[in-house]
């Protein structure tokens, strides 16, 4: 009996027994471009898109290739939503809260003040209603979102002068990412939404008085400690930042089922790798900043309390004015309440104890 007869007449057990494998249909060659909102110099956050691109190429045997383009190469850092929506590029990698000016609900997909930490936010997106609700929202922008990394809890940023009370926020020109600026305004500050690659020059020239980016590893690379001595924590506006891949609906629909599965798997790999890089690299960078005489200080309790109060007032107003915000935020906050309850008994208590021990 020849090989063709075996494949025709044998069951799967018979096929495996003779060492023959069913033919897999050929996959098409696909080329995508990703517009990043970040500069190449930041190997962590920009690198998330590179991890994705590499995984896609490897899993497709080189037939599905994605080129990654830094902010400004194909379009401005804050132009990527329009680029994906209009089909100028197939995909983007960005921080969702950059686009709160289009609709405040964008911010929920990334980071909102006094929001969830990275574990909690990933849980909401993966096993809660987060992915479903955000995809319903993004659909009107012709976007399908995928996880794209998480920075973990961020630092509160670099300041030229000390912050001793809420009064010190008044008149402060503060580069702060996305939605948090709404809260800073309520405290009397002047928020500035400046791309990462332009922050150093603005701080050095005195165009701004303070700036936050992410945390020690990136901040050290950007050299902020050279132009502002006070390094505050925590970044109450970013208990974590969920980065996302935005994919054009038509581009995704045009893929074969196998390629769509590859996109899903590759985004999850990028998500895990990015979080791991930040957690692994931040401690050493913080030590270097302290050795370079950075003054690391906690925000005073009065500043935290005033910020929390202003944030809750803002959310109450948005519930009345933005139905899309209200729908997504209600589910987000209910999920967060349960997460805080659980973490209180497990993670928080364990971490607090370990912080007091000498290892």
Secondary structure, 3 states (H helix, E strand, C coil): CCHHHHHHHCCHHHHHHCCCCCCCCCCCCEEEEEEECCCCCCCCCCHHHHHHHHHHHHHCCCCEEEEEECCCCCCCHHHHHHHHHCCCCCEEEEEHHHHCCCCCHHHHCCCCCCCCCHHHHHHHHHCCCHHHHHHHHHHHHCEEEEEEEECCCCCCEEECCCCCCHHHHCCCEEECCCCHHHHHHHCCCEEECCCHHHHHHHHHHCCCCEECCCCHHHHHHHCHHHCCCEEEECCCCCCCCEEEEEEEHHHHHCCCHHHHHHHHHHHHHHHHHHHHHHHHHHHHHHHHHHHCCCEEEECCHHHHHHHHHHHHHHHHHHHHHCHHHHHHHHHHHHHHHHHHHHHHHCHHHHHHHHHCCCC
